[in-house]
Amino acid sequence: MFDFLKRAEAGAPAERKASATGPLVAYAGMGRVAWSPRDTVTLTKAGFAGNPVGFRAVKLIAEAAAALPLVCQDAGMRYERHPVMALIGAPNPAQGRAELFEALYGQLLLSGDGYVEAVPGADGLPIELHVLRSDRMRLVPGADGWPVAYDYTVAGRKLRFDVSVEAPPVCHIRSFHPQDDHYGLSPLQAAAMAVDVHNAASRWSKALLDNAARPSGAFVYHGGDGQGGMSPEQYARLQSEMESHHQGARNAGRPMLLEGGLDWKPMGFSPSDMEFQKTKEAAAREIAVAFGVPPMLLGIPGEATFANYQEAHRAFYRLTVLPLATRVTAQVSAWLQRFTGEDVSVAPDLDQVPALAAERDAQWKRVSEAAFLSDAEKRAMLGLPPLVAEGAHA
C-alpha cells in the first residue's frame, strides 16, 4: 500500500509537469503586421472620420442617394399626395427627408446595417421616423434563429424593441454578408486594409514634414588624435542640438554649424521611399472601388477607366447610387405597408435624375417611336402606372 513512499525514498526521478500544448508553440523573430480592429466604432473613426477618401466616398454616395426624387404609386395610379409621402417628407422635427435618408445610407455604408424606428401615434400609425445608430443596436434571435427583438443600448441603459408583432417598430436594412445570418457586411470592412495602408502612408508623410521634409542622412565623425568615437557628453550635446535647432517645419532651411570633426553626409530617397506616394494612391483607389465610387470623381490621379467625367458620373449613379436607393426605399415602403395596410410603393423617380437625363431621353424616344406597342405597353416599359380611369383622382 505504501510502495510509492518506498520508491520516493529510493531516489526515484521527480515527476515533471508540462503543458500538453507546449511543444506546439512556435516562436518567430519577425514582427507581425499591425492592423486596426475591425469593429464598427474603430472602422468608422479610421475609415471615415480619419480618412479623406473614405469620408468623401461615403458622403458622395449618401448625399446623392438621399437627394433622389421619390415617387409614390401602386398598381393602378401614381400619387402626388399620400400619407406615406407626407411621413417621409417630414419624418421628425429635427430632420427632413434628405437628412433622414442620408443618415440611413451613411449607417449602411459604414456598418452594413441600417435601423429605422417608427414612433406610433394614438391610432397606431407611425407619426415620426428616426434612424438609430448601428453600433448601439444588438439583435436578439429566437429559438428558430429569426430575430424576435432588438436591444438599443445607450449609456448603460437598454431599450428593447419587440419585432415579433405584425407591424414591428424597427426596420432593419442590412447589406449582403455571406457568413452572417443577422448583420450585414459594409464596404468599409472590405476596404479596411486599404484604409490602414492609406493612413500609414499619411502618417509617414507627416513624419517627413516634421523632419523639415528632408531625407535622412548621417553625421560622420573624424576625431583628432586617432579618436574613433565621440564621448558620451559630445553625443548627448549633438543629439540635443539636432532636436532643438534642426528638426520640425519651423527649422526648415536653417544651416548647420558643425564642429569637432563632424561632417554631414546627406542620403537620397531610397526606392522604397519613392514608392510611398504610389502606394498611397493605390490604397485610395482600392477604397474608392470598395465603395463603388469611380476614383475620377474623388480626384485620385492615375485613373483612366472612363473617357471623361460625365461617363464616370453616369456610371456612379447607374451602378452605385440607384441600386442602393432602390433597395432601401423598397424595404422601407414594404415596412410601412405593414402599418397602413395599403399596397403602396416608394421608389426613385428615374425621369428626374439629371445624371441619367441622356439615357432616359433616348429610352423615351425609342419607346415612343415603337409603333407596334400599345400605349399601355409603352407606359409599362417606362415604369409608369396605367392611365387613371375617368372620374378617378390621384
Secondary structure, 3 states (H helix, E strand, C coil): CCHHHHHHHCCCCCCCCCCCCHHHCCCCCCCCCCCCCCCHHHHHHHHHHCCHHHHHHHHHHHHHHHCCCEEEECCCCEECCCHHHHHHHCCECCECHHHHHHHHHHHHHHHCEEEEEEEECCCCCEEEEEEECHHHEEEEECCCCCEEEEEEEECCEEEEEECCCCCCCEEEEECCCCCCCCCCCCHHHHCHHHHHHHHHHHHHHHHHHHCCCCCCEEEEECCHHHCCCCCHHHHHHHHHHHHHHCCCHHHCCCCCCCCCCEEEEECCCCHHHHHHHHHHHHHHHHHHHHHCCCHHHHCCCCCCCCCCHHHHHHHHHHHHHHHHHHHHHHHHHHHHHHHHCCCCEEEECHHHCHHHHHHHHHHHHHHHCCCCCCHHHHHHHCCCCCCCCCCCCC
